[in-house]
């Protein structure tokens, strides 16, 4: 983990892209379920807040192994959440 600031920027960038994709689907694609899109938008914002908060306070600051494990788990959880949200965005027009 090189820098927490970079990780927080990556989280914000990814959340912004997911948000933009959902807004695009909601506004420009016909037959989009707007209520489901609104739910996804709220989930994206909650995900961003949650993961930026988690990135700022690692467990076991004195032990580098614990910090490395913490950030590895954080990245894995983030990727899982991103994949789930992307799958929901893909289902908006079906």
Biopython code that builds the backbone (N, CA, C, O; Angstrom):
import numpy as np
from Bio.PDB.StructureBuilder import StructureBuilder

atoms = [
    (1, "UNK", "N", (0.862, -1.166, 0.000)),
    (1, "UNK", "CA", (0.000, 0.000, 0.000)),
    (1, "UNK", "C", (0.906, 1.225, 0.000)),
    (1, "UNK", "O", (1.517, 1.551, 1.017)),
    (2, "UNK", "N", (0.988, 1.883, -1.110)),
    (2, "UNK", "CA", (1.903, 3.004, -1.257)),
    (2, "UNK", "C", (1.415, 4.250, -0.525)),
    (2, "UNK", "O", (2.182, 4.894, 0.191)),
    (3, "UNK", "N", (0.141, 4.586, -0.704)),
    (3, "UNK", "CA", (-0.324, 5.847, -0.148)),
    (3, "UNK", "C", (-1.842, 5.815, 0.021)),
    (3, "UNK", "O", (-2.573, 5.443, -0.897)),
    (4, "UNK", "N", (-2.297, 6.207, 1.196)),
    (4, "UNK", "CA", (-3.748, 6.225, 1.444)),
    (4, "UNK", "C", (-4.454, 7.254, 0.573)),
    (4, "UNK", "O", (-5.589, 7.041, 0.147)),
    (5, "UNK", "N", (-3.789, 8.355, 0.313)),
    (5, "UNK", "CA", (-4.383, 9.413, -0.510)),
    (5, "UNK", "C", (-4.689, 8.886, -1.911)),
    (5, "UNK", "O", (-5.745, 9.176, -2.472)),
    (6, "UNK", "N", (-3.768, 8.117, -2.466)),
    (6, "UNK", "CA", (-3.979, 7.550, -3.806)),
    (6, "UNK", "C", (-5.130, 6.551, -3.772)),
    (6, "UNK", "O", (-5.955, 6.528, -4.686)),
    (7, "UNK", "N", (-5.195, 5.731, -2.735)),
    (7, "UNK", "CA", (-6.291, 4.765, -2.611)),
    (7, "UNK", "C", (-7.638, 5.473, -2.524)),
    (7, "UNK", "O", (-8.607, 5.050, -3.155)),
    (8, "UNK", "N", (-7.701, 6.548, -1.744)),
    (8, "UNK", "CA", (-8.948, 7.298, -1.629)),
    (8, "UNK", "C", (-9.345, 7.927, -2.959)),
    (8, "UNK", "O", (-10.528, 7.968, -3.294)),
    (9, "UNK", "N", (-8.375, 8.412, -3.715)),
    (9, "UNK", "CA", (-8.667, 8.969, -5.038)),
    (9, "UNK", "C", (-9.156, 7.895, -5.989)),
    (9, "UNK", "O", (-10.058, 8.149, -6.788)),
    (10, "UNK", "N", (-8.579, 6.688, -5.925)),
    (10, "UNK", "CA", (-9.034, 5.587, -6.763)),
    (10, "UNK", "C", (-10.473, 5.207, -6.432)),
    (10, "UNK", "O", (-11.269, 4.931, -7.329)),
    (11, "UNK", "N", (-10.801, 5.193, -5.152)),
    (11, "UNK", "CA", (-12.166, 4.873, -4.734)),
    (11, "UNK", "C", (-13.133, 5.927, -5.267)),
    (11, "UNK", "O", (-14.191, 5.590, -5.799)),
    (12, "UNK", "N", (-12.774, 7.188, -5.128)),
    (12, "UNK", "CA", (-13.635, 8.273, -5.614)),
    (12, "UNK", "C", (-13.791, 8.224, -7.130)),
    (12, "UNK", "O", (-14.889, 8.423, -7.650)),
    (13, "UNK", "N", (-12.710, 7.964, -7.828)),
    (13, "UNK", "CA", (-12.744, 7.887, -9.290)),
    (13, "UNK", "C", (-13.646, 6.749, -9.755)),
    (13, "UNK", "O", (-14.461, 6.927, -10.660)),
    (14, "UNK", "N", (-13.501, 5.594, -9.143)),
    (14, "UNK", "CA", (-14.316, 4.438, -9.517)),
    (14, "UNK", "C", (-15.784, 4.678, -9.196)),
    (14, "UNK", "O", (-16.656, 4.357, -10.003)),
    (15, "UNK", "N", (-16.061, 5.235, -8.038)),
    (15, "UNK", "CA", (-17.450, 5.542, -7.668)),
    (15, "UNK", "C", (-18.037, 6.570, -8.624)),
    (15, "UNK", "O", (-19.210, 6.477, -8.985)),
    (16, "UNK", "N", (-17.249, 7.538, -9.034)),
    (16, "UNK", "CA", (-17.716, 8.536, -9.996)),
    (16, "UNK", "C", (-18.056, 7.930, -11.336)),
    (16, "UNK", "O", (-19.051, 8.303, -11.957)),
    (17, "UNK", "N", (-17.237, 6.997, -11.786)),
    (17, "UNK", "CA", (-17.525, 6.327, -13.060)),
    (17, "UNK", "C", (-18.796, 5.485, -12.984)),
    (17, "UNK", "O", (-19.605, 5.494, -13.912)),
    (18, "UNK", "N", (-18.972, 4.762, -11.884)),
    (18, "UNK", "CA", (-20.192, 3.975, -11.711)),
    (18, "UNK", "C", (-21.418, 4.884, -11.645)),
    (18, "UNK", "O", (-22.461, 4.579, -12.224)),
    (19, "UNK", "N", (-21.283, 5.997, -10.939)),
    (19, "UNK", "CA", (-22.378, 6.958, -10.819)),
    (19, "UNK", "C", (-22.739, 7.523, -12.194)),
    (19, "UNK", "O", (-23.915, 7.612, -12.548)),
    (20, "UNK", "N", (-21.726, 7.900, -12.959)),
    (20, "UNK", "CA", (-21.944, 8.448, -14.292)),
    (20, "UNK", "C", (-22.635, 7.441, -15.212)),
    (20, "UNK", "O", (-23.537, 7.803, -15.968)),
    (21, "UNK", "N", (-22.219, 6.203, -15.147)),
    (21, "UNK", "CA", (-22.825, 5.152, -15.967)),
    (21, "UNK", "C", (-24.294, 4.969, -15.607)),
    (21, "UNK", "O", (-25.134, 4.798, -16.491)),
    (22, "UNK", "N", (-24.606, 5.002, -14.322)),
    (22, "UNK", "CA", (-25.986, 4.834, -13.884)),
    (22, "UNK", "C", (-26.848, 6.026, -14.307)),
    (22, "UNK", "O", (-27.981, 5.846, -14.754)),
    (23, "UNK", "N", (-26.321, 7.226, -14.167)),
    (23, "UNK", "CA", (-27.067, 8.414, -14.580)),
    (23, "UNK", "C", (-27.305, 8.386, -16.085)),
    (23, "UNK", "O", (-28.390, 8.740, -16.546)),
    (24, "UNK", "N", (-26.309, 7.970, -16.847)),
    (24, "UNK", "CA", (-26.469, 7.864, -18.300)),
    (24, "UNK", "C", (-27.586, 6.886, -18.644)),
    (24, "UNK", "O", (-28.444, 7.186, -19.474)),
    (25, "UNK", "N", (-27.576, 5.727, -18.014)),
    (25, "UNK", "CA", (-28.629, 4.742, -18.272)),
    (25, "UNK", "C", (-29.999, 5.303, -17.903)),
    (25, "UNK", "O", (-30.975, 5.105, -18.627)),
    (26, "UNK", "N", (-30.064, 5.997, -16.786)),
    (26, "UNK", "CA", (-31.338, 6.532, -16.309)),
    (26, "UNK", "C", (-31.896, 7.591, -17.254)),
    (26, "UNK", "O", (-33.099, 7.627, -17.512)),
    (27, "UNK", "N", (-31.021, 8.450, -17.767)),
    (27, "UNK", "CA", (-31.495, 9.585, -18.559)),
    (27, "UNK", "C", (-31.638, 9.289, -20.050)),
    (27, "UNK", "O", (-32.554, 9.803, -20.691)),
    (28, "UNK", "N", (-30.766, 8.486, -20.600)),
    (28, "UNK", "CA", (-30.704, 8.367, -22.052)),
    (28, "UNK", "C", (-31.150, 7.033, -22.636)),
    (28, "UNK", "O", (-31.397, 6.955, -23.839)),
    (29, "UNK", "N", (-31.259, 6.012, -21.854)),
    (29, "UNK", "CA", (-31.685, 4.727, -22.388)),
    (29, "UNK", "C", (-33.167, 4.516, -22.110)),
    (29, "UNK", "O", (-33.619, 4.669, -20.975)),
    (30, "UNK", "N", (-33.913, 4.169, -23.132)),
    (30, "UNK", "CA", (-35.352, 3.947, -22.912)),
    (30, "UNK", "C", (-35.585, 2.675, -22.089)),
    (30, "UNK", "O", (-34.735, 1.787, -22.033)),
    (31, "UNK", "N", (-36.718, 2.617, -21.476)),
    (31, "UNK", "CA", (-37.142, 1.455, -20.681)),
    (31, "UNK", "C", (-36.228, 1.168, -19.496)),
    (31, "UNK", "O", (-36.057, 0.013, -19.105)),
    (32, "UNK", "N", (-35.647, 2.207, -18.928)),
    (32, "UNK", "CA", (-34.816, 2.033, -17.739)),
    (32, "UNK", "C", (-35.680, 2.189, -16.502)),
    (32, "UNK", "O", (-36.475, 3.123, -16.402)),
    (33, "UNK", "N", (-35.523, 1.287, -15.579)),
    (33, "UNK", "CA", (-36.251, 1.340, -14.313)),
    (33, "UNK", "C", (-35.632, 2.452, -13.452)),
    (33, "UNK", "O", (-34.560, 2.267, -12.875)),
    (34, "UNK", "N", (-36.305, 3.599, -13.367)),
    (34, "UNK", "CA", (-35.737, 4.757, -12.679)),
    (34, "UNK", "C", (-35.647, 4.558, -11.168)),
    (34, "UNK", "O", (-34.720, 5.066, -10.538)),
    (35, "UNK", "N", (-36.581, 3.838, -10.584)),
    (35, "UNK", "CA", (-36.510, 3.602, -9.150)),
    (35, "UNK", "C", (-35.314, 2.731, -8.799)),
    (35, "UNK", "O", (-34.637, 2.968, -7.799)),
    (36, "UNK", "N", (-35.059, 1.733, -9.618)),
    (36, "UNK", "CA", (-33.905, 0.874, -9.391)),
    (36, "UNK", "C", (-32.608, 1.658, -9.619)),
    (36, "UNK", "O", (-31.621, 1.451, -8.911)),
    (37, "UNK", "N", (-32.614, 2.552, -10.603)),
    (37, "UNK", "CA", (-31.433, 3.392, -10.853)),
    (37, "UNK", "C", (-31.163, 4.299, -9.657)),
    (37, "UNK", "O", (-30.009, 4.489, -9.270)),
    (38, "UNK", "N", (-32.212, 4.857, -9.073)),
    (38, "UNK", "CA", (-32.039, 5.700, -7.894)),
    (38, "UNK", "C", (-31.467, 4.906, -6.722)),
    (38, "UNK", "O", (-30.639, 5.412, -5.965)),
    (39, "UNK", "N", (-31.910, 3.670, -6.579)),
    (39, "UNK", "CA", (-31.391, 2.806, -5.524)),
    (39, "UNK", "C", (-29.907, 2.525, -5.745)),
    (39, "UNK", "O", (-29.120, 2.532, -4.798)),
    (40, "UNK", "N", (-29.531, 2.279, -6.989)),
    (40, "UNK", "CA", (-28.126, 2.017, -7.305)),
    (40, "UNK", "C", (-27.280, 3.261, -7.045)),
    (40, "UNK", "O", (-26.164, 3.155, -6.536)),
    (41, "UNK", "N", (-27.802, 4.434, -7.390)),
    (41, "UNK", "CA", (-27.064, 5.674, -7.136)),
    (41, "UNK", "C", (-26.806, 5.858, -5.644)),
    (41, "UNK", "O", (-25.706, 6.242, -5.246)),
    (42, "UNK", "N", (-27.806, 5.586, -4.826)),
    (42, "UNK", "CA", (-27.636, 5.699, -3.371)),
    (42, "UNK", "C", (-26.623, 4.675, -2.870)),
    (42, "UNK", "O", (-25.824, 4.966, -1.981)),
    (43, "UNK", "N", (-26.661, 3.482, -3.443)),
    (43, "UNK", "CA", (-25.709, 2.437, -3.036)),
    (43, "UNK", "C", (-24.279, 2.827, -3.394)),
    (43, "UNK", "O", (-23.350, 2.557, -2.632)),
    (44, "UNK", "N", (-24.102, 3.458, -4.547)),
    (44, "UNK", "CA", (-22.763, 3.893, -4.964)),
    (44, "UNK", "C", (-22.225, 4.939, -3.993)),
    (44, "UNK", "O", (-21.062, 4.875, -3.595)),
    (45, "UNK", "N", (-23.058, 5.896, -3.610)),
    (45, "UNK", "CA", (-22.620, 6.930, -2.666)),
    (45, "UNK", "C", (-22.298, 6.335, -1.295)),
    (45, "UNK", "O", (-21.324, 6.734, -0.656)),
    (46, "UNK", "N", (-23.107, 5.392, -0.847)),
    (46, "UNK", "CA", (-22.837, 4.729, 0.434)),
    (46, "UNK", "C", (-21.533, 3.940, 0.367)),
    (46, "UNK", "O", (-20.747, 3.948, 1.315)),
    (47, "UNK", "N", (-21.303, 3.252, -0.767)),
    (47, "UNK", "CA", (-20.076, 2.487, -0.948)),
    (47, "UNK", "C", (-18.861, 3.406, -0.896)),
    (47, "UNK", "O", (-17.858, 3.082, -0.260)),
    (48, "UNK", "N", (-18.953, 4.544, -1.563)),
    (48, "UNK", "CA", (-17.841, 5.484, -1.581)),
    (48, "UNK", "C", (-17.538, 5.988, -0.159)),
    (48, "UNK", "O", (-16.381, 5.985, 0.263)),
    (49, "UNK", "N", (-18.545, 6.408, 0.558)),
    (49, "UNK", "CA", (-18.343, 6.891, 1.924)),
    (49, "UNK", "C", (-17.750, 5.813, 2.823)),
    (49, "UNK", "O", (-16.830, 6.074, 3.599)),
    (50, "UNK", "N", (-18.286, 4.603, 2.710)),
    (50, "UNK", "CA", (-17.835, 3.494, 3.535)),
    (50, "UNK", "C", (-16.361, 3.181, 3.287)),
    (50, "UNK", "O", (-15.585, 3.072, 4.237)),
    (51, "UNK", "N", (-15.967, 3.036, 2.022)),
    (51, "UNK", "CA", (-14.608, 2.615, 1.729)),
    (51, "UNK", "C", (-13.590, 3.732, 1.938)),
    (51, "UNK", "O", (-12.453, 3.451, 2.317)),
    (52, "UNK", "N", (-13.958, 4.972, 1.706)),
    (52, "UNK", "CA", (-13.030, 6.067, 2.006)),
    (52, "UNK", "C", (-12.816, 6.164, 3.521)),
    (52, "UNK", "O", (-11.703, 6.420, 3.980)),
    (53, "UNK", "N", (-13.873, 5.962, 4.280)),
    (53, "UNK", "CA", (-13.739, 5.938, 5.737)),
    (53, "UNK", "C", (-12.863, 4.797, 6.217)),
    (53, "UNK", "O", (-12.033, 4.971, 7.110)),
    (54, "UNK", "N", (-13.050, 3.634, 5.622)),
    (54, "UNK", "CA", (-12.244, 2.479, 6.006)),
    (54, "UNK", "C", (-10.783, 2.656, 5.615)),
    (54, "UNK", "O", (-9.897, 2.174, 6.320)),
    (55, "UNK", "N", (-10.519, 3.337, 4.509)),
    (55, "UNK", "CA", (-9.140, 3.526, 4.058)),
    (55, "UNK", "C", (-8.371, 4.448, 4.993)),
    (55, "UNK", "O", (-7.144, 4.374, 5.057)),
    (56, "UNK", "N", (-9.064, 5.305, 5.710)),
    (56, "UNK", "CA", (-8.405, 6.264, 6.570)),
    (56, "UNK", "C", (-8.014, 5.750, 7.934)),
    (56, "UNK", "O", (-7.239, 6.404, 8.633)),
    (57, "UNK", "N", (-8.519, 4.611, 8.334)),
    (57, "UNK", "CA", (-8.210, 4.124, 9.680)),
    (57, "UNK", "C", (-7.927, 2.613, 9.673)),
    (57, "UNK", "O", (-8.824, 1.805, 9.915)),
    (58, "UNK", "N", (-6.686, 2.249, 9.395)),
    (58, "UNK", "CA", (-6.342, 0.821, 9.393)),
    (58, "UNK", "C", (-6.215, 0.266, 10.810)),
    (58, "UNK", "O", (-5.968, 1.004, 11.764)),
    (59, "UNK", "N", (-6.387, -1.040, 10.924)),
    (59, "UNK", "CA", (-6.209, -1.723, 12.204)),
    (59, "UNK", "C", (-4.724, -1.999, 12.429)),
    (59, "UNK", "O", (-3.990, -2.244, 11.471)),
    (60, "UNK", "N", (-4.289, -1.964, 13.644)),
    (60, "UNK", "CA", (-2.930, -2.345, 14.005)),
    (60, "UNK", "C", (-1.858, -1.484, 13.370)),
    (60, "UNK", "O", (-0.996, -2.002, 12.661)),
    (61, "UNK", "N", (-1.890, -0.191, 13.604)),
    (61, "UNK", "CA", (-0.958, 0.728, 12.957)),
    (61, "UNK", "C", (0.510, 0.414, 13.269)),
    (61, "UNK", "O", (1.395, 0.765, 12.489)),
    (62, "UNK", "N", (0.770, -0.234, 14.389)),
    (62, "UNK", "CA", (2.145, -0.521, 14.769)),
    (62, "UNK", "C", (2.698, -1.767, 14.096)),
    (62, "UNK", "O", (3.914, -1.946, 14.042)),
    (63, "UNK", "N", (1.843, -2.618, 13.590)),
    (63, "UNK", "CA", (2.278, -3.867, 12.982)),
    (63, "UNK", "C", (2.083, -3.802, 11.463)),
    (63, "UNK", "O", (0.946, -3.814, 10.992)),
    (64, "UNK", "N", (3.166, -3.734, 10.696)),
    (64, "UNK", "CA", (3.042, -3.614, 9.235)),
    (64, "UNK", "C", (2.309, -4.790, 8.575)),
    (64, "UNK", "O", (1.647, -4.612, 7.553)),
    (65, "UNK", "N", (2.426, -5.974, 9.151)),
    (65, "UNK", "CA", (1.736, -7.134, 8.579)),
    (65, "UNK", "C", (0.226, -6.991, 8.704)),
    (65, "UNK", "O", (-0.513, -7.332, 7.780)),
    (66, "UNK", "N", (-0.230, -6.488, 9.842)),
    (66, "UNK", "CA", (-1.665, -6.280, 10.035)),
    (66, "UNK", "C", (-2.191, -5.188, 9.107)),
    (66, "UNK", "O", (-3.296, -5.297, 8.575)),
    (67, "UNK", "N", (-1.402, -4.144, 8.918)),
    (67, "UNK", "CA", (-1.819, -3.055, 8.035)),
    (67, "UNK", "C", (-1.910, -3.552, 6.600)),
    (67, "UNK", "O", (-2.858, -3.226, 5.886)),
    (68, "UNK", "N", (-0.927, -4.341, 6.175)),
    (68, "UNK", "CA", (-0.937, -4.885, 4.813)),
    (68, "UNK", "C", (-2.134, -5.809, 4.613)),
    (68, "UNK", "O", (-2.790, -5.751, 3.574)),
    (69, "UNK", "N", (-2.421, -6.650, 5.585)),
    (69, "UNK", "CA", (-3.580, -7.539, 5.495)),
    (69, "UNK", "C", (-4.881, -6.746, 5.472)),
    (69, "UNK", "O", (-5.821, -7.103, 4.762)),
    (70, "UNK", "N", (-4.929, -5.663, 6.255)),
    (70, "UNK", "CA", (-6.122, -4.818, 6.301)),
    (70, "UNK", "C", (-6.403, -4.217, 4.926)),
    (70, "UNK", "O", (-7.534, -4.261, 4.441)),
    (71, "UNK", "N", (-5.367, -3.656, 4.300)),
    (71, "UNK", "CA", (-5.569, -3.024, 3.002)),
    (71, "UNK", "C", (-5.811, -4.043, 1.890)),
    (71, "UNK", "O", (-6.502, -3.740, 0.917)),
    (72, "UNK", "N", (-5.257, -5.237, 2.021)),
    (72, "UNK", "CA", (-5.554, -6.292, 1.048)),
    (72, "UNK", "C", (-7.028, -6.677, 1.117)),
    (72, "UNK", "O", (-7.684, -6.838, 0.088)),
    (73, "UNK", "N", (-7.540, -6.823, 2.331)),
    (73, "UNK", "CA", (-8.957, -7.140, 2.505)),
    (73, "UNK", "C", (-9.832, -5.994, 2.020)),
    (73, "UNK", "O", (-10.876, -6.224, 1.410)),
    (74, "UNK", "N", (-9.413, -4.759, 2.286)),
    (74, "UNK", "CA", (-10.165, -3.587, 1.835)),
    (74, "UNK", "C", (-10.279, -3.576, 0.315)),
    (74, "UNK", "O", (-11.361, -3.351, -0.228)),
    (75, "UNK", "N", (-9.175, -3.817, -0.365)),
    (75, "UNK", "CA", (-9.197, -3.839, -1.837)),
    (75, "UNK", "C", (-10.059, -4.985, -2.368)),
    (75, "UNK", "O", (-10.783, -4.809, -3.347)),
    (76, "UNK", "N", (-9.988, -6.155, -1.732)),
    (76, "UNK", "CA", (-10.813, -7.286, -2.163)),
    (76, "UNK", "C", (-12.301, -6.977, -1.966)),
    (76, "UNK", "O", (-13.119, -7.262, -2.842)),
    (77, "UNK", "N", (-12.647, -6.398, -0.821)),
    (77, "UNK", "CA", (-14.048, -6.025, -0.557)),
    (77, "UNK", "C", (-14.524, -4.967, -1.551)),
    (77, "UNK", "O", (-15.655, -5.017, -2.035)),
    (78, "UNK", "N", (-13.654, -4.020, -1.843)),
    (78, "UNK", "CA", (-14.002, -2.972, -2.800)),
    (78, "UNK", "C", (-14.265, -3.551, -4.184)),
    (78, "UNK", "O", (-15.234, -3.177, -4.844)),
    (79, "UNK", "N", (-13.411, -4.454, -4.617)),
    (79, "UNK", "CA", (-13.596, -5.059, -5.939)),
    (79, "UNK", "C", (-14.881, -5.868, -5.999)),
    (79, "UNK", "O", (-15.580, -5.849, -7.012)),
    (80, "UNK", "N", (-15.197, -6.578, -4.923)),
    (80, "UNK", "CA", (-16.432, -7.362, -4.883)),
    (80, "UNK", "C", (-17.652, -6.448, -4.970)),
    (80, "UNK", "O", (-18.610, -6.756, -5.679)),
    (81, "UNK", "N", (-17.622, -5.330, -4.256)),
    (81, "UNK", "CA", (-18.735, -4.383, -4.273)),
    (81, "UNK", "C", (-18.877, -3.713, -5.641)),
    (81, "UNK", "O", (-19.991, -3.511, -6.124)),
    (82, "UNK", "N", (-17.749, -3.371, -6.260)),
    (82, "UNK", "CA", (-17.770, -2.764, -7.598)),
    (82, "UNK", "C", (-18.374, -3.731, -8.608)),
    (82, "UNK", "O", (-19.188, -3.336, -9.443)),
    (83, "UNK", "N", (-17.978, -4.990, -8.532)),
    (83, "UNK", "CA", (-18.526, -5.992, -9.450)),
    (83, "UNK", "C", (-20.032, -6.163, -9.259)),
    (83, "UNK", "O", (-20.768, -6.305, -10.235)),
    (84, "UNK", "N", (-20.491, -6.150, -8.014)),
    (84, "UNK", "CA", (-21.921, -6.294, -7.737)),
    (84, "UNK", "C", (-22.708, -5.099, -8.277)),
    (84, "UNK", "O", (-23.777, -5.272, -8.864)),
    (85, "UNK", "N", (-22.189, -3.907, -8.082)),
    (85, "UNK", "CA", (-22.864, -2.710, -8.577)),
    (85, "UNK", "C", (-22.873, -2.682, -10.105)),
    (85, "UNK", "O", (-23.878, -2.317, -10.715)),
    (86, "UNK", "N", (-21.761, -3.065, -10.717)),
    (86, "UNK", "CA", (-21.695, -3.098, -12.182)),
    (86, "UNK", "C", (-22.703, -4.100, -12.743)),
    (86, "UNK", "O", (-23.313, -3.847, -13.782)),
    (87, "UNK", "N", (-22.879, -5.214, -12.074)),
    (87, "UNK", "CA", (-23.869, -6.201, -12.526)),
    (87, "UNK", "C", (-25.277, -5.620, -12.408)),
    (87, "UNK", "O", (-26.112, -5.857, -13.281)),
    (88, "UNK", "N", (-25.553, -4.871, -11.353)),
    (88, "UNK", "CA", (-26.873, -4.245, -11.197)),
    (88, "UNK", "C", (-27.097, -3.187, -12.289)),
    (88, "UNK", "O", (-28.205, -3.059, -12.809)),
    (89, "UNK", "N", (-26.069, -2.448, -12.627)),
    (89, "UNK", "CA", (-26.194, -1.453, -13.702)),
    (89, "UNK", "C", (-26.500, -2.147, -15.022)),
    (89, "UNK", "O", (-27.296, -1.648, -15.818)),
    (90, "UNK", "N", (-25.883, -3.276, -15.255)),
    (90, "UNK", "CA", (-26.140, -4.037, -16.473)),
    (90, "UNK", "C", (-27.563, -4.548, -16.564)),
    (90, "UNK", "O", (-28.080, -4.758, -17.662)),
    (91, "UNK", "N", (-28.206, -4.751, -15.415)),
    (91, "UNK", "CA", (-29.570, -5.271, -15.371)),
    (91, "UNK", "C", (-30.631, -4.169, -15.469)),
    (91, "UNK", "O", (-31.823, -4.474, -15.500)),
    (92, "UNK", "N", (-30.230, -2.915, -15.518)),
    (92, "UNK", "CA", (-31.216, -1.825, -15.516)),
    (92, "UNK", "C", (-32.173, -1.866, -16.701)),
    (92, "UNK", "O", (-33.350, -1.540, -16.541)),
    (93, "UNK", "N", (-31.718, -2.248, -17.858)),
    (93, "UNK", "CA", (-32.555, -2.186, -19.062)),
    (93, "UNK", "C", (-33.211, -3.496, -19.409)),
    (93, "UNK", "O", (-33.811, -3.614, -20.477)),
    (94, "UNK", "N", (-33.121, -4.466, -18.561)),
    (94, "UNK", "CA", (-33.711, -5.771, -18.876)),
    (94, "UNK", "C", (-35.078, -5.913, -18.281)),
    (94, "UNK", "O", (-35.719, -6.951, -18.448)),
]
sb = StructureBuilder()
sb.init_structure("model")
sb.init_model(0)
sb.init_chain("A")
sb.init_seg("    ")
for serial, (resi, resn, name, xyz) in enumerate(atoms, 1):
    if name == "N":
        sb.init_residue(resn, " ", resi, " ")
    sb.init_atom(name, np.array(xyz, "f"), 0.0, 1.0, " ", f" {name:<3s}", serial, name[0])
structure = sb.get_structure()
